[in-house]
Amino acid sequence: MLSLWRRARWVRVLTLVLMVGVAGAGGYLLALREEPAQAATTPESTTTAVAASLTTIQSSVSASGTLTPSVQEDVSFDVSGTVTSVDVAAGDTVAAGQQLATVDTLQLDAALLAAKADLASAQASLSDAQDEADGSSASDAQVTALAAQVDVAQAAVEDAEADRAGATLTAPVAGLVTAVGLEVGDAVSGGSSSGAGPDGSSTGSSTGSTGSTGTTTAQFTIVGTDAWQTAVTVGESDVALIEVGDQAEITVDGATDPVYGTVAEIGLLSTSTSGVAAYPVTVEVTGSPEGLHDGESADVEIVYERRTDVLTVPTAAVTTEDGRSVVTQEGADGEQVTTEVTVGATSGNLVEITAGLAEGDEVLVTAFSPRSTGSADSDEQGGQMPQFSGEMPDFSGGFPGGQMPGGGNG
């Protein structure tokens, strides 16, 4: 009986120890699941003192468009003749005044000589009439008529000289030759397409706001590379804020330096997309920046207001209390006090302070960030059970009777 009673006692002891161990492990695992979740959702705050400072703030309208050359010239001969030389090819870069092509001058030279001869004859006739004039009405009328003939002959000489100069076609602008439509031996007829001026250069069109080459019958097409623009659209609510002459900051992937521009034109006719009206705005690039290419995407910030020496603090420093804008400052004895301020415009993460603070006054800015879960102790990372402070009973001597409880004889 005594042996049986001892066995039963040891069974109860062992069962109790096992239950305590299981309960402890379960609680530990539950804590592992709950604590990281609590740590991850509990934000950490950091308070920093920031001085109110003078800065430049600006207000702008954002838009995007495509970069295009401001100028496109369609250039053709304004005289008739046979092409004797073509001096450039598509893809060449030319300077203003550079020779593009020439035509045969034989007929042009002959026409100029004939015009000069007619002028000389008219001048001689006028001179004779003036010498023979007797003051009568008839002689005066004759002198007047001959003087008019001299004027006509002089104009004919000037036209012939312009035609002779037009035998050499030159580039009216510096830029890239994008199309060449004639070859040596071709016969050209003056005025068949965009005409040339007295110096042989084109009086053809400039693309203005589009910059597109379009469809042309010109013998040469030159796109300017020293003047650029971008056409953007601005919403109805923003277009009233901007005006011609406003400065713009342009971001272009191909540009190595900052690109700036000005608003050159604001369209009067709107377009509608999904019921929202927008107006075309042309922004001309200032100067001739390098690295620009036709068709590149451009992000444009049109600055409609810029002010310097504006007192600002971070927007996070200003809160609302009972309908008032306030900032938090550190008092003389270290306590936090609130100061009422008057705010103005906002620019990025800064807000203008128009009353309540002076330059150099410090305000407290509190920033919140998620608490870092950090790294758990080695037992948690290793997936091991924790070490308990209690000790298991020493069973090294075996159970009473030398057998496990419930075993055979003692």
C-alpha positions in Angstrom: 0.0 0.0 0.0 2.8 2.4 0.9 4.5 1.7 -2.5 1.2 2.4 -4.4 0.7 5.6 -2.5 4.2 6.8 -3.3 3.7 6.0 -7.0 0.4 8.0 -7.1 2.1 11.0 -5.4 4.9 11.1 -8.0 2.3 10.9 -10.8 0.6 13.9 -9.4 3.9 15.8 -9.1 5.0 15.0 -12.6 1.6 15.9 -14.0 1.7 19.3 -12.2 5.2 20.1 -13.5 4.2 19.3 -17.1 1.1 21.5 -16.9 3.1 24.4 -15.6 5.6 23.9 -18.4 2.9 23.8 -21.1 1.1 26.9 -19.7 4.4 28.8 -19.6 5.3 27.9 -23.1 1.8 28.9 -24.4 1.9 32.2 -22.7 5.4 32.9 -24.1 4.3 32.1 -27.6 1.2 34.3 -27.2 3.4 37.1 -26.1 5.6 36.6 -29.1 2.6 37.1 -31.4 1.2 40.1 -29.6 4.3 42.1 -28.7 5.6 42.6 -32.3 2.2 43.7 -33.5 2.0 46.2 -30.7 5.5 47.4 -31.4 4.8 47.8 -35.1 1.7 49.9 -34.5 3.0 52.1 -31.8 4.5 55.3 -33.5 7.7 56.9 -32.3 7.8 60.7 -32.0 10.8 63.0 -32.4 10.6 66.6 -31.5 13.0 69.1 -33.1 13.5 72.8 -32.7 13.5 74.7 -36.0 14.1 78.4 -36.4 11.8 80.6 -38.4 13.8 81.9 -41.4 13.5 84.1 -44.5 13.2 82.3 -47.8 11.9 82.6 -51.3 8.5 81.1 -51.9 6.7 80.7 -55.2 3.4 79.6 -56.6 3.2 77.7 -59.9 1.0 75.8 -62.3 2.2 72.4 -63.5 1.8 71.2 -67.1 3.5 68.9 -69.6 4.1 68.9 -73.3 6.4 68.1 -76.1 9.6 70.1 -77.0 9.6 71.4 -80.6 11.8 73.9 -82.5 10.3 77.3 -82.6 11.2 77.8 -86.3 10.8 75.7 -89.4 11.7 77.2 -92.8 10.6 75.8 -96.2 13.2 77.0 -98.7 12.9 76.9 -102.5 14.3 78.7 -105.5 12.4 81.8 -106.6 14.0 81.7 -110.1 13.8 79.3 -113.0 16.7 77.3 -114.2 18.5 74.1 -114.2 20.1 72.9 -110.9 23.9 72.9 -111.1 24.7 72.0 -107.5 23.1 70.6 -104.3 25.5 71.4 -101.4 23.7 69.8 -98.4 21.9 66.6 -97.6 19.1 65.7 -95.2 20.6 65.5 -91.7 23.2 68.2 -92.2 23.4 71.1 -89.8 23.7 74.5 -91.6 24.5 78.0 -90.5 22.4 81.0 -91.4 23.4 82.2 -94.9 25.1 78.9 -95.9 24.8 77.9 -99.5 22.3 75.1 -100.2 22.1 74.9 -104.0 22.6 76.8 -107.3 21.0 77.0 -110.7 22.4 77.8 -114.1 22.9 81.6 -114.5 23.1 81.8 -118.3 19.5 83.1 -118.9 19.6 85.2 -115.7 22.8 86.9 -116.9 21.2 87.6 -120.3 18.1 89.0 -118.7 20.2 91.3 -116.5 22.2 92.6 -119.5 19.0 93.3 -121.4 17.4 95.1 -118.5 20.5 97.3 -118.1 20.4 98.1 -121.8 16.8 99.2 -121.6 17.6 101.4 -118.7 20.5 103.0 -120.5 18.2 103.7 -123.5 15.5 105.2 -121.3 17.9 107.4 -119.5 19.3 108.6 -122.9 15.9 109.4 -124.2 15.0 111.4 -121.1 18.2 113.3 -121.3 17.5 114.3 -124.9 14.0 115.4 -124.1 15.2 117.5 -121.2 17.7 119.2 -123.4 15.1 119.9 -126.1 12.4 121.0 -123.7 11.0 124.5 -124.5 8.7 124.9 -121.6 5.6 124.1 -123.5 3.0 121.8 -122.2 3.8 119.2 -124.8 7.5 119.1 -124.0 6.8 118.9 -120.3 4.5 116.0 -120.8 7.1 114.2 -122.9 9.7 114.6 -120.2 7.3 113.3 -117.6 6.6 110.2 -119.7 10.2 109.5 -120.4 11.1 109.9 -116.7 8.4 107.3 -115.9 10.0 104.9 -118.4 13.3 105.4 -116.7 11.7 104.4 -113.4 10.2 101.2 -114.9 13.6 100.3 -116.5 15.4 100.8 -113.2 12.9 98.5 -111.4 13.4 95.9 -114.1 17.2 96.1 -113.5 16.7 95.6 -109.8 14.4 92.6 -110.4 17.0 91.1 -112.7 19.7 91.6 -110.2 17.6 89.9 -107.5 17.0 87.0 -109.8 20.7 86.7 -110.5 21.4 86.6 -106.8 18.6 84.1 -106.4 20.5 81.6 -108.4 22.3 80.8 -105.2 19.9 79.5 -102.5 21.0 80.0 -98.9 19.7 79.0 -95.5 17.7 81.7 -93.9 18.2 80.3 -90.4 20.7 78.0 -88.6 19.4 74.6 -88.0 19.0 71.0 -89.2 18.2 70.1 -92.8 15.3 67.6 -92.6 14.3 67.3 -96.2 16.0 67.8 -99.6 13.7 67.6 -102.7 15.9 68.2 -105.7 19.0 66.9 -107.5 21.5 68.2 -109.9 20.0 68.5 -113.4 16.4 69.1 -112.2 14.6 72.1 -113.8 13.1 74.4 -111.3 10.4 77.0 -111.9 10.4 80.1 -109.8 7.5 80.5 -107.4 6.5 76.8 -107.6 6.8 76.6 -103.8 8.0 78.7 -101.0 9.8 81.6 -102.6 13.3 83.1 -102.1 14.1 86.7 -101.4 16.6 88.9 -103.2 19.5 87.1 -101.5 18.2 83.7 -102.5 16.9 82.8 -99.0 13.5 81.6 -98.3 10.5 83.8 -97.6 8.7 80.6 -96.6 6.8 79.9 -93.5 7.8 79.7 -89.9 5.9 77.1 -87.9 5.4 79.4 -84.9 3.6 77.5 -82.2 3.5 74.1 -83.8 7.1 73.4 -84.8 5.8 70.6 -87.0 7.3 70.0 -90.4 3.9 69.0 -91.9 3.4 68.4 -95.6 5.5 70.6 -97.9 6.6 70.8 -101.5 9.6 72.9 -100.6 13.0 72.0 -102.1 14.6 72.2 -98.7 13.2 72.1 -95.1 15.3 73.5 -92.3 14.3 73.2 -88.6 15.9 75.7 -86.3 17.9 74.2 -83.4 18.7 77.4 -81.6 15.2 78.3 -80.5 12.8 75.9 -78.8 9.3 75.9 -77.4 6.8 73.6 -75.8 3.0 73.7 -76.1 1.1 72.7 -73.0 -2.5 72.8 -71.9 -3.6 74.5 -68.6 -6.9 73.9 -66.9 -9.6 76.5 -66.7 -9.1 77.1 -63.0 -5.3 77.7 -63.4 -5.2 79.6 -66.7 -6.5 82.7 -65.0 -3.5 82.7 -62.7 -0.9 83.0 -65.4 -0.1 85.7 -68.0 2.2 86.2 -71.0 5.8 86.9 -69.7 5.6 84.6 -66.7 8.7 82.6 -66.1 8.8 78.8 -66.4 11.0 76.0 -65.3 11.3 73.2 -67.8 12.5 69.7 -67.1 13.7 67.8 -70.1 15.5 64.5 -69.9 18.0 65.3 -72.6 19.1 68.6 -71.1 22.4 68.7 -69.1 21.7 72.1 -67.6 18.5 73.7 -66.1 16.1 74.9 -68.8 14.1 78.0 -68.3 11.5 79.8 -70.5 8.7 82.3 -70.6 5.0 82.2 -71.4 4.8 83.5 -75.0 1.1 82.9 -75.8 -2.1 81.9 -74.0 -4.8 80.6 -76.4 -8.3 81.9 -76.3 -10.1 78.8 -77.5 -10.4 75.9 -75.0 -10.6 72.2 -75.6 -12.6 69.9 -73.4 -11.6 66.5 -72.0 -14.1 64.6 -69.8 -16.0 67.8 -69.4 -13.0 69.8 -68.1 -11.9 72.8 -70.2 -8.2 73.5 -70.9 -6.4 76.2 -72.8 -3.3 75.9 -75.0 -0.2 77.7 -73.7 3.0 78.2 -75.5 6.2 78.4 -73.5 9.4 79.6 -75.3 12.8 78.3 -74.1 15.2 81.0 -73.0 18.5 81.0 -74.9 19.9 78.0 -76.7 20.5 75.2 -74.3 22.4 72.2 -75.5 21.1 68.6 -75.5 17.5 69.4 -76.6 15.8 67.3 -79.3 12.6 67.6 -81.2 9.8 65.5 -79.7 11.2 65.2 -76.2 8.7 65.2 -73.3 8.9 68.3 -71.1 7.5 69.0 -67.7 6.7 72.7 -67.2 6.3 74.7 -64.0 4.8 78.1 -64.8 5.7 80.4 -61.9 2.9 83.0 -61.5 4.1 84.4 -58.1 7.5 84.6 -56.5 8.4 86.5 -53.3 11.7 86.8 -51.5 12.5 87.3 -47.9 9.3 85.6 -46.7 9.3 84.4 -43.0 8.5 80.7 -43.0 8.4 77.7 -40.8 7.7 74.0 -41.6 4.0 73.4 -42.2 4.2 70.6 -39.6 4.9 73.2 -36.9 1.6 74.9 -37.3 -1.5 73.3 -35.7 -5.1 74.5 -35.2 -6.4 75.2 -31.6 -9.9 76.6 -31.1 -9.9 77.8 -34.6 -6.6 79.6 -34.2 -3.3 78.8 -35.9 -0.6 78.1 -33.3 2.9 76.9 -33.0 4.6 75.2 -30.0 7.7 76.8 -28.4 9.9 76.0 -25.5 9.5 78.4 -22.6 12.2 79.8 -20.4 11.9 77.1 -17.8 11.7 74.3 -20.4 7.9 73.9 -20.5 6.1 73.9 -23.9 4.0 76.9 -24.6 1.7 77.7 -27.6 2.0 80.9 -29.6 -0.7 82.2 -31.9 0.4 83.0 -35.4 -1.1 84.3 -38.7 -0.3 82.1 -41.7 -0.1 83.1 -45.4 0.8 81.2 -48.5 2.1 77.6 -48.5 5.0 76.5 -50.7 5.9 72.9 -50.6 6.6 71.9 -46.9 6.9 75.6 -45.8 4.2 78.0 -44.7 4.4 81.8 -44.5 4.1 83.4 -41.1 2.8 87.0 -41.4 2.4 87.7 -37.7 3.3 86.1 -34.4 7.0 85.2 -35.0 10.2 86.9 -35.9 13.2 85.6 -37.8 15.2 83.2 -35.6 12.4 82.3 -33.3 12.4 78.6 -32.7 9.3 76.4 -33.0 9.0 72.7 -32.1 8.2 70.3 -34.9 7.1 66.8 -33.9 7.5 64.0 -36.4 6.0 60.6 -36.0 7.4 57.4 -37.5 6.4 53.7 -37.0 8.3 52.1 -34.2 11.0 49.8 -35.5 10.3 46.2 -34.5 14.1 45.8 -34.1 15.7 42.4 -33.5 14.4 40.0 -30.8 16.7 38.2 -28.4 18.6 35.1 -29.6 16.1 32.7 -28.1 13.2 34.3 -30.1 15.2 34.4 -33.3 16.5 30.9 -32.9 13.0 29.6 -32.3 14.0 28.1 -28.9 12.0 28.0 -25.8 13.0 30.4 -23.1 14.9 29.3 -20.0 12.6 29.1 -17.0 13.9 30.1 -13.6 12.4 27.0 -11.8 14.1 23.6 -12.0 12.6 20.3 -12.8 12.7 17.8 -9.9 15.7 15.5 -9.9 14.6 12.1 -11.1 18.1 10.8 -11.6 17.5 8.3 -8.8 14.5 6.9 -10.6 10.9 6.6 -9.5 10.1 4.8 -6.3 10.1 1.1 -7.0 12.6 1.6 -9.9 9.9 1.8 -12.5 7.8 4.5 -14.3 4.5 5.0 -12.6 2.0 2.5 -13.7 4.8 0.0 -14.3 5.2 -3.5 -12.9 6.2 -4.5 -9.4 8.3 -2.4 -7.1 
